[in-house]
Amino acid sequence: MPNIKSVAKDVKKSRELRLRNIATKSRIKTLVKGTKAAAESSDTEKAGKLLLETVSTVDKAAKRGIIHKNAAARRKSRLMKNVNKATAGK
């Protein structure tokens, strides 16, 4: 445990932020998985809604510095490709 009060506060804050970052990354993974599953099934309307929600969450994470902006762009691009490919044949 740190002896200095401000360092103790920094440790507490970094733990809180770490948990928030982990939760956001987990949410992104869950949304991506759900979007891919909806795209593979015949439910294009659900896939579209989930895609919008996923893109929004990824953008917010990139804006907050949880993931890198290029990583966010790559994830969105791959996901949109996947959804478009799955829904084009149906």
The first five atom37 places (N, CA, C, CB, O) and aatype in JSON, in Angstrom:
{
  "aatype": [12, 14, 2, 9, 11, 15, 19, 0, 11, 3, 19, 11, 11, 15, 1, 6, 10, 1, 10, 1, 2, 9, 0, 16, 11, 15, 1, 9, 11, 16, 10, 19, 11, 7, 16, 11, 0, 0, 0, 6, 15, 15, 3, 16, 6, 11, 0, 7, 11, 10, 10, 10, 6, 16, 19, 15, 16, 19, 3, 11, 0, 0, 11, 1, 7, 9, 9, 8, 11, 2, 0, 0, 0, 1, 1, 11, 15, 1, 10, 12, 11, 2, 19, 2, 11, 0, 16, 0, 7, 11],
  "atom_mask": [
    [1, 1, 1, 1, 1],
    [1, 1, 1, 1, 1],
    [1, 1, 1, 1, 1],
    [1, 1, 1, 1, 1],
    [1, 1, 1, 1, 1],
    [1, 1, 1, 1, 1],
    [1, 1, 1, 1, 1],
    [1, 1, 1, 1, 1],
    [1, 1, 1, 1, 1],
    [1, 1, 1, 1, 1],
    [1, 1, 1, 1, 1],
    [1, 1, 1, 1, 1],
    [1, 1, 1, 1, 1],
    [1, 1, 1, 1, 1],
    [1, 1, 1, 1, 1],
    [1, 1, 1, 1, 1],
    [1, 1, 1, 1, 1],
    [1, 1, 1, 1, 1],
    [1, 1, 1, 1, 1],
    [1, 1, 1, 1, 1],
    [1, 1, 1, 1, 1],
    [1, 1, 1, 1, 1],
    [1, 1, 1, 1, 1],
    [1, 1, 1, 1, 1],
    [1, 1, 1, 1, 1],
    [1, 1, 1, 1, 1],
    [1, 1, 1, 1, 1],
    [1, 1, 1, 1, 1],
    [1, 1, 1, 1, 1],
    [1, 1, 1, 1, 1],
    [1, 1, 1, 1, 1],
    [1, 1, 1, 1, 1],
    [1, 1, 1, 1, 1],
    [1, 1, 1, 0, 1],
    [1, 1, 1, 1, 1],
    [1, 1, 1, 1, 1],
    [1, 1, 1, 1, 1],
    [1, 1, 1, 1, 1],
    [1, 1, 1, 1, 1],
    [1, 1, 1, 1, 1],
    [1, 1, 1, 1, 1],
    [1, 1, 1, 1, 1],
    [1, 1, 1, 1, 1],
    [1, 1, 1, 1, 1],
    [1, 1, 1, 1, 1],
    [1, 1, 1, 1, 1],
    [1, 1, 1, 1, 1],
    [1, 1, 1, 0, 1],
    [1, 1, 1, 1, 1],
    [1, 1, 1, 1, 1],
    [1, 1, 1, 1, 1],
    [1, 1, 1, 1, 1],
    [1, 1, 1, 1, 1],
    [1, 1, 1, 1, 1],
    [1, 1, 1, 1, 1],
    [1, 1, 1, 1, 1],
    [1, 1, 1, 1, 1],
    [1, 1, 1, 1, 1],
    [1, 1, 1, 1, 1],
    [1, 1, 1, 1, 1],
    [1, 1, 1, 1, 1],
    [1, 1, 1, 1, 1],
    [1, 1, 1, 1, 1],
    [1, 1, 1, 1, 1],
    [1, 1, 1, 0, 1],
    [1, 1, 1, 1, 1],
    [1, 1, 1, 1, 1],
    [1, 1, 1, 1, 1],
    [1, 1, 1, 1, 1],
    [1, 1, 1, 1, 1],
    [1, 1, 1, 1, 1],
    [1, 1, 1, 1, 1],
    [1, 1, 1, 1, 1],
    [1, 1, 1, 1, 1],
    [1, 1, 1, 1, 1],
    [1, 1, 1, 1, 1],
    [1, 1, 1, 1, 1],
    [1, 1, 1, 1, 1],
    [1, 1, 1, 1, 1],
    [1, 1, 1, 1, 1],
    [1, 1, 1, 1, 1],
    [1, 1, 1, 1, 1],
    [1, 1, 1, 1, 1],
    [1, 1, 1, 1, 1],
    [1, 1, 1, 1, 1],
    [1, 1, 1, 1, 1],
    [1, 1, 1, 1, 1],
    [1, 1, 1, 1, 1],
    [1, 1, 1, 0, 1],
    [1, 1, 1, 1, 1]
  ],
  "atom_positions": [
    [[0.84, -1.18, 0.0], [0.0, 0.0, 0.0], [0.89, 1.25, 0.0], [-0.96, 0.0, 1.22], [1.84, 1.32, 0.77]],
    [[0.59, 2.21, -0.83], [1.41, 3.43, -0.9], [1.3, 4.26, 0.38], [0.99, 4.27, -2.1], [0.27, 4.27, 1.06]],
    [[2.39, 4.95, 0.69], [2.41, 5.82, 1.87], [1.85, 7.2, 1.58], [3.82, 5.94, 2.38], [1.36, 7.88, 2.47]],
    [[1.93, 7.61, 0.34], [1.51, 8.95, -0.05], [0.04, 8.93, -0.45], [2.4, 9.51, -1.21], [-0.4, 8.05, -1.2]],
    [[-0.7, 9.89, 0.06], [-2.15, 9.93, -0.15], [-2.53, 10.03, -1.63], [-2.74, 11.1, 0.62], [-3.44, 9.33, -2.08]],
    [[-1.85, 10.88, -2.36], [-2.18, 11.06, -3.78], [-1.88, 9.8, -4.59], [-1.41, 12.25, -4.37], [-2.6, 9.48, -5.54]],
    [[-0.84, 9.08, -4.23], [-0.51, 7.84, -4.93], [-1.56, 6.77, -4.62], [0.91, 7.34, -4.52], [-1.93, 5.99, -5.49]],
    [[-2.04, 6.75, -3.39], [-3.11, 5.81, -3.03], [-4.36, 6.09, -3.85], [-3.43, 5.9, -1.52], [-5.04, 5.17, -4.29]],
    [[-4.66, 7.37, -4.05], [-5.82, 7.75, -4.87], [-5.6, 7.33, -6.32], [-6.08, 9.27, -4.78], [-6.52, 6.87, -6.99]],
    [[-4.36, 7.5, -6.81], [-4.04, 7.1, -8.18], [-4.23, 5.6, -8.37], [-2.61, 7.5, -8.53], [-4.75, 5.16, -9.39]],
    [[-3.81, 4.83, -7.4], [-3.95, 3.38, -7.47], [-5.42, 3.0, -7.51], [-3.25, 2.7, -6.26], [-5.83, 2.15, -8.31]],
    [[-6.21, 3.63, -6.67], [-7.65, 3.34, -6.64], [-8.3, 3.7, -7.97], [-8.33, 4.13, -5.49], [-9.1, 2.93, -8.51]],
    [[-7.95, 4.85, -8.5], [-8.52, 5.31, -9.76], [-8.12, 4.39, -10.91], [-8.08, 6.75, -10.06], [-8.95, 4.06, -11.76]],
    [[-6.86, 3.97, -10.95], [-6.41, 3.1, -12.03], [-7.1, 1.74, -11.98], [-4.89, 2.92, -11.97], [-7.37, 1.15, -13.02]],
    [[-7.39, 1.25, -10.78], [-8.13, -0.01, -10.65], [-9.56, 0.14, -11.18], [-8.17, -0.47, -9.19], [-10.06, -0.75, -11.87]],
    [[-10.19, 1.26, -10.87], [-11.55, 1.51, -11.36], [-11.57, 1.59, -12.88], [-12.12, 2.81, -10.74], [-12.43, 1.01, -13.54]],
    [[-10.6, 2.33, -13.44], [-10.54, 2.49, -14.89], [-10.23, 1.16, -15.58], [-9.48, 3.53, -15.27], [-10.76, 0.87, -16.65]],
    [[-9.38, 0.35, -14.96], [-9.04, -0.96, -15.52], [-10.29, -1.82, -15.62], [-7.97, -1.66, -14.66], [-10.52, -2.47, -16.64]],
    [[-11.09, -1.83, -14.57], [-12.32, -2.62, -14.59], [-13.29, -2.11, -15.65], [-12.99, -2.59, -13.21], [-13.95, -2.9, -16.33]],
    [[-13.37, -0.8, -15.8], [-14.24, -0.21, -16.81], [-13.77, -0.59, -18.21], [-14.29, 1.32, -16.65], [-14.57, -0.91, -19.09]],
    [[-12.45, -0.55, -18.42], [-11.9, -0.91, -19.72], [-12.16, -2.37, -20.05], [-10.4, -0.63, -19.75], [-12.5, -2.71, -21.18]],
    [[-11.99, -3.23, -19.06], [-12.24, -4.66, -19.27], [-13.71, -4.89, -19.62], [-11.86, -5.47, -18.0], [-14.03, -5.69, -20.51]],
    [[-14.61, -4.19, -18.94], [-16.04, -4.34, -19.21], [-16.38, -3.88, -20.63], [-16.87, -3.53, -18.18], [-17.17, -4.52, -21.32]],
    [[-15.77, -2.78, -21.06], [-16.03, -2.27, -22.4], [-15.52, -3.23, -23.46], [-15.39, -0.89, -22.59], [-16.21, -3.5, -24.45]],
    [[-14.31, -3.76, -23.27], [-13.75, -4.71, -24.24], [-14.6, -5.97, -24.32], [-12.3, -5.07, -23.86], [-14.81, -6.52, -25.39]],
    [[-15.1, -6.41, -23.16], [-15.95, -7.59, -23.13], [-17.26, -7.32, -23.86], [-16.23, -8.01, -21.68], [-17.75, -8.17, -24.6]],
    [[-17.81, -6.14, -23.66], [-19.06, -5.77, -24.35], [-18.87, -5.75, -25.86], [-19.55, -4.39, -23.86], [-19.74, -6.2, -26.6]],
    [[-17.74, -5.24, -26.31], [-17.44, -5.2, -27.74], [-17.42, -6.63, -28.29], [-16.09, -4.48, -28.02], [-18.01, -6.91, -29.33]],
    [[-16.72, -7.52, -27.6], [-16.62, -8.9, -28.06], [-17.99, -9.56, -28.12], [-15.68, -9.7, -27.15], [-18.29, -10.29, -29.07]],
    [[-18.81, -9.32, -27.11], [-20.15, -9.9, -27.06], [-21.01, -9.38, -28.21], [-20.83, -9.59, -25.72], [-21.72, -10.15, -28.86]],
    [[-20.94, -8.07, -28.46], [-21.73, -7.48, -29.55], [-21.27, -8.0, -30.9], [-21.63, -5.96, -29.51], [-22.09, -8.28, -31.77]],
    [[-19.96, -8.13, -31.09], [-19.44, -8.64, -32.37], [-19.93, -10.07, -32.59], [-17.88, -8.59, -32.39], [-20.36, -10.43, -33.68]],
    [[-19.85, -10.87, -31.55], [-20.29, -12.26, -31.66], [-21.79, -12.33, -31.99], [-20.0, -13.02, -30.35], [-22.2, -13.13, -32.82]],
    [[-22.59, -11.49, -31.33], [-24.02, -11.47, -31.6], [-24.36, -10.97, -32.99], [0.0, 0.0, 0.0], [-25.27, -11.48, -33.64]],
    [[-23.62, -9.98, -33.46], [-23.84, -9.45, -34.8], [-23.51, -10.49, -35.85], [-23.0, -8.19, -35.02], [-24.25, -10.66, -36.81]],
    [[-22.4, -11.19, -35.67], [-22.02, -12.24, -36.62], [-23.07, -13.36, -36.64], [-20.64, -12.82, -36.27], [-23.42, -13.88, -37.7]],
    [[-23.55, -13.73, -35.46], [-24.56, -14.79, -35.38], [-25.86, -14.37, -36.06], [-24.84, -15.16, -33.91], [-26.49, -15.16, -36.75]],
    [[-26.25, -13.11, -35.86], [-27.48, -12.61, -36.5], [-27.3, -12.53, -38.01], [-27.85, -11.23, -35.93], [-28.24, -12.78, -38.76]],
    [[-26.1, -12.18, -38.45], [-25.84, -12.1, -39.89], [-25.88, -13.48, -40.53], [-24.49, -11.43, -40.16], [-26.38, -13.65, -41.64]],
    [[-25.36, -14.48, -39.82], [-25.35, -15.84, -40.35], [-26.76, -16.42, -40.43], [-24.47, -16.74, -39.49], [-27.08, -17.19, -41.34]],
    [[-27.6, -16.04, -39.48], [-28.99, -16.48, -39.55], [-29.7, -15.58, -40.58], [-29.7, -16.41, -38.14], [-29.07, -14.7, -41.17]],
    [[-30.94, -15.8, -40.79], [-31.66, -15.02, -41.82], [-32.21, -13.71, -41.29], [-32.79, -15.85, -42.39], [-32.96, -13.03, -42.0]],
    [[-31.87, -13.34, -40.08], [-32.42, -12.14, -39.44], [-31.58, -10.91, -39.78], [-32.51, -12.33, -37.91], [-30.72, -10.51, -38.99]],
    [[-31.83, -10.32, -40.95], [-31.03, -9.17, -41.39], [-31.37, -7.9, -40.61], [-31.23, -8.92, -42.87], [-30.51, -7.04, -40.4]],
    [[-32.62, -7.78, -40.18], [-33.03, -6.59, -39.42], [-32.3, -6.55, -38.07], [-34.57, -6.58, -39.2], [-31.8, -5.5, -37.65]],
    [[-32.25, -7.69, -37.4], [-31.55, -7.77, -36.11], [-30.06, -7.52, -36.31], [-31.79, -9.15, -35.45], [-29.43, -6.85, -35.49]],
    [[-29.5, -8.05, -37.38], [-28.07, -7.85, -37.67], [-27.76, -6.38, -37.89], [-27.65, -8.67, -38.9], [-26.73, -5.88, -37.45]],
    [[-28.67, -5.69, -38.57], [-28.47, -4.26, -38.82], [-28.49, -3.45, -37.54], [0.0, 0.0, 0.0], [-27.67, -2.55, -37.35]],
    [[-29.43, -3.76, -36.65], [-29.51, -3.05, -35.37], [-28.28, -3.32, -34.51], [-30.78, -3.47, -34.6], [-27.7, -2.41, -33.92]],
    [[-27.88, -4.59, -34.46], [-26.71, -4.95, -33.68], [-25.44, -4.33, -34.26], [-26.56, -6.46, -33.6], [-24.53, -3.96, -33.52]],
    [[-25.38, -4.23, -35.58], [-24.22, -3.61, -36.22], [-24.09, -2.15, -35.81], [-24.32, -3.73, -37.75], [-23.0, -1.69, -35.49]],
    [[-25.2, -1.43, -35.81], [-25.17, -0.03, -35.4], [-24.72, 0.12, -33.95], [-26.55, 0.61, -35.58], [-23.91, 0.99, -33.62]],
    [[-25.24, -0.74, -33.09], [-24.87, -0.69, -31.67], [-23.39, -1.04, -31.48], [-25.76, -1.66, -30.86], [-22.7, -0.42, -30.66]],
    [[-22.92, -2.03, -32.22], [-21.52, -2.43, -32.12], [-20.59, -1.33, -32.6], [-21.28, -3.7, -32.94], [-19.59, -1.03, -31.94]],
    [[-20.92, -0.72, -33.73], [-20.09, 0.37, -34.26], [-20.04, 1.53, -33.28], [-20.63, 0.85, -35.64], [-18.99, 2.12, -33.06]],
    [[-21.17, 1.84, -32.69], [-21.22, 2.92, -31.7], [-20.34, 2.61, -30.5], [-22.67, 3.16, -31.25], [-19.59, 3.48, -30.04]],
    [[-20.42, 1.4, -29.99], [-19.62, 1.0, -28.84], [-18.14, 1.02, -29.15], [-20.03, -0.38, -28.36], [-17.33, 1.46, -28.33]],
    [[-17.77, 0.54, -30.34], [-16.36, 0.53, -30.75], [-15.84, 1.96, -30.89], [-16.18, -0.24, -32.08], [-14.72, 2.25, -30.47]],
    [[-16.64, 2.84, -31.48], [-16.23, 4.24, -31.63], [-16.03, 4.91, -30.27], [-17.27, 5.01, -32.44], [-15.06, 5.65, -30.08]],
    [[-16.94, 4.66, -29.34], [-16.81, 5.25, -28.01], [-15.55, 4.74, -27.31], [-18.04, 4.93, -27.16], [-14.85, 5.5, -26.64]],
    [[-15.27, 3.44, -27.47], [-14.07, 2.87, -26.84], [-12.81, 3.5, -27.43], [-14.04, 1.34, -27.02], [-11.84, 3.76, -26.72]],
    [[-12.82, 3.74, -28.73], [-11.66, 4.37, -29.37], [-11.51, 5.81, -28.92], [-11.78, 4.3, -30.91], [-10.4, 6.29, -28.69]],
    [[-12.62, 6.5, -28.79], [-12.59, 7.89, -28.35], [-12.04, 8.01, -26.93], [-14.0, 8.5, -28.43], [-11.33, 8.96, -26.62]],
    [[-12.38, 7.06, -26.08], [-11.93, 7.08, -24.69], [-10.53, 6.51, -24.5], [-12.91, 6.32, -23.83], [-9.99, 6.56, -23.4]],
    [[-9.95, 5.97, -25.58], [-8.6, 5.42, -25.49], [-8.53, 4.0, -24.98], [0.0, 0.0, 0.0], [-7.46, 3.52, -24.62]],
    [[-9.66, 3.32, -24.95], [-9.68, 1.93, -24.48], [-9.07, 1.02, -25.54], [-11.13, 1.47, -24.16], [-8.32, 0.1, -25.21]],
    [[-9.38, 1.29, -26.8], [-8.71, 0.6, -27.9], [-8.17, 1.66, -28.85], [-9.69, -0.38, -28.64], [-8.63, 2.8, -28.86]],
    [[-7.19, 1.28, -29.65], [-6.57, 2.21, -30.58], [-7.54, 2.53, -31.71], [-5.25, 1.63, -31.15], [-8.37, 1.7, -32.07]],
    [[-7.45, 3.73, -32.27], [-8.4, 4.14, -33.3], [-8.29, 3.28, -34.55], [-8.18, 5.6, -33.66], [-9.3, 3.02, -35.21]],
    [[-7.07, 2.84, -34.89], [-6.93, 1.97, -36.06], [-7.5, 0.58, -35.79], [-5.45, 1.86, -36.45], [-8.04, -0.05, -36.7]],
    [[-7.38, 0.12, -34.57], [-7.97, -1.17, -34.19], [-9.49, -1.08, -34.28], [-7.53, -1.59, -32.76], [-10.16, -2.03, -34.7]],
    [[-10.04, 0.06, -33.88], [-11.48, 0.27, -33.96], [-11.93, 0.25, -35.43], [-11.89, 1.6, -33.29], [-12.93, -0.38, -35.78]],
    [[-11.18, 0.94, -36.27], [-11.53, 1.0, -37.7], [-11.44, -0.4, -38.32], [-10.59, 1.97, -38.45], [-12.29, -0.78, -39.12]],
    [[-10.42, -1.15, -37.94], [-10.26, -2.5, -38.47], [-11.4, -3.41, -38.04], [-8.92, -3.1, -38.02], [-11.94, -4.15, -38.86]],
    [[-11.78, -3.34, -36.77], [-12.88, -4.16, -36.28], [-14.18, -3.84, -37.0], [-13.06, -3.97, -34.78], [-14.92, -4.74, -37.4]],
    [[-14.46, -2.54, -37.15], [-15.7, -2.12, -37.83], [-15.7, -2.58, -39.28], [-15.87, -0.59, -37.76], [-16.71, -3.07, -39.78]],
    [[-14.56, -2.42, -39.95], [-14.47, -2.8, -41.35], [-14.71, -4.29, -41.54], [-13.12, -2.41, -41.91], [-15.48, -4.69, -42.41]],
    [[-14.05, -5.08, -40.74], [-14.2, -6.53, -40.86], [-15.61, -6.98, -40.54], [-13.21, -7.24, -39.94], [-16.16, -7.88, -41.18]],
    [[-16.2, -6.35, -39.53], [-17.56, -6.71, -39.15], [-18.56, -6.35, -40.25], [-17.95, -6.02, -37.84], [-19.45, -7.14, -40.57]],
    [[-18.4, -5.15, -40.82], [-19.31, -4.74, -41.89], [-19.15, -5.63, -43.12], [-19.05, -3.27, -42.27], [-20.14, -5.98, -43.77]],
    [[-17.92, -6.01, -43.42], [-17.68, -6.94, -44.53], [-18.41, -8.25, -44.28], [-16.17, -7.2, -44.72], [-19.07, -8.79, -45.16]],
    [[-18.27, -8.74, -43.07], [-18.89, -10.01, -42.68], [-20.41, -9.94, -42.79], [-18.48, -10.39, -41.26], [-21.04, -10.85, -43.34]],
    [[-20.99, -8.88, -42.28], [-22.45, -8.72, -42.32], [-22.94, -8.57, -43.75], [-22.89, -7.49, -41.47], [-23.93, -9.19, -44.14]],
    [[-22.25, -7.75, -44.55], [-22.66, -7.53, -45.94], [-22.56, -8.83, -46.74], [-21.79, -6.43, -46.59], [-23.42, -9.13, -47.57]],
    [[-21.51, -9.6, -46.5], [-21.33, -10.86, -47.2], [-22.43, -11.86, -46.84], [-19.95, -11.46, -46.89], [-22.95, -12.56, -47.7]],
    [[-22.77, -11.92, -45.56], [-23.78, -12.88, -45.09], [-25.18, -12.5, -45.54], [-23.75, -12.98, -43.57], [-25.99, -13.37, -45.85]],
    [[-25.46, -11.19, -45.58], [-26.82, -10.76, -45.94], [-27.0, -10.62, -47.45], [-27.14, -9.45, -45.26], [-28.13, -10.56, -47.92]],
    [[-25.92, -10.55, -48.2], [-26.02, -10.38, -49.65], [-26.6, -11.63, -50.32], [-24.65, -10.05, -50.25], [-27.34, -11.53, -51.3]],
    [[-26.26, -12.77, -49.8], [-26.72, -14.01, -50.4], [-28.15, -14.35, -50.04], [0.0, 0.0, 0.0], [-28.72, -15.3, -50.58]],
    [[-28.74, -13.59, -49.12], [-30.09, -13.93, -48.66], [-31.11, -12.93, -49.09], [-30.12, -14.04, -47.16], [-32.29, -13.07, -48.78]]
  ]
}
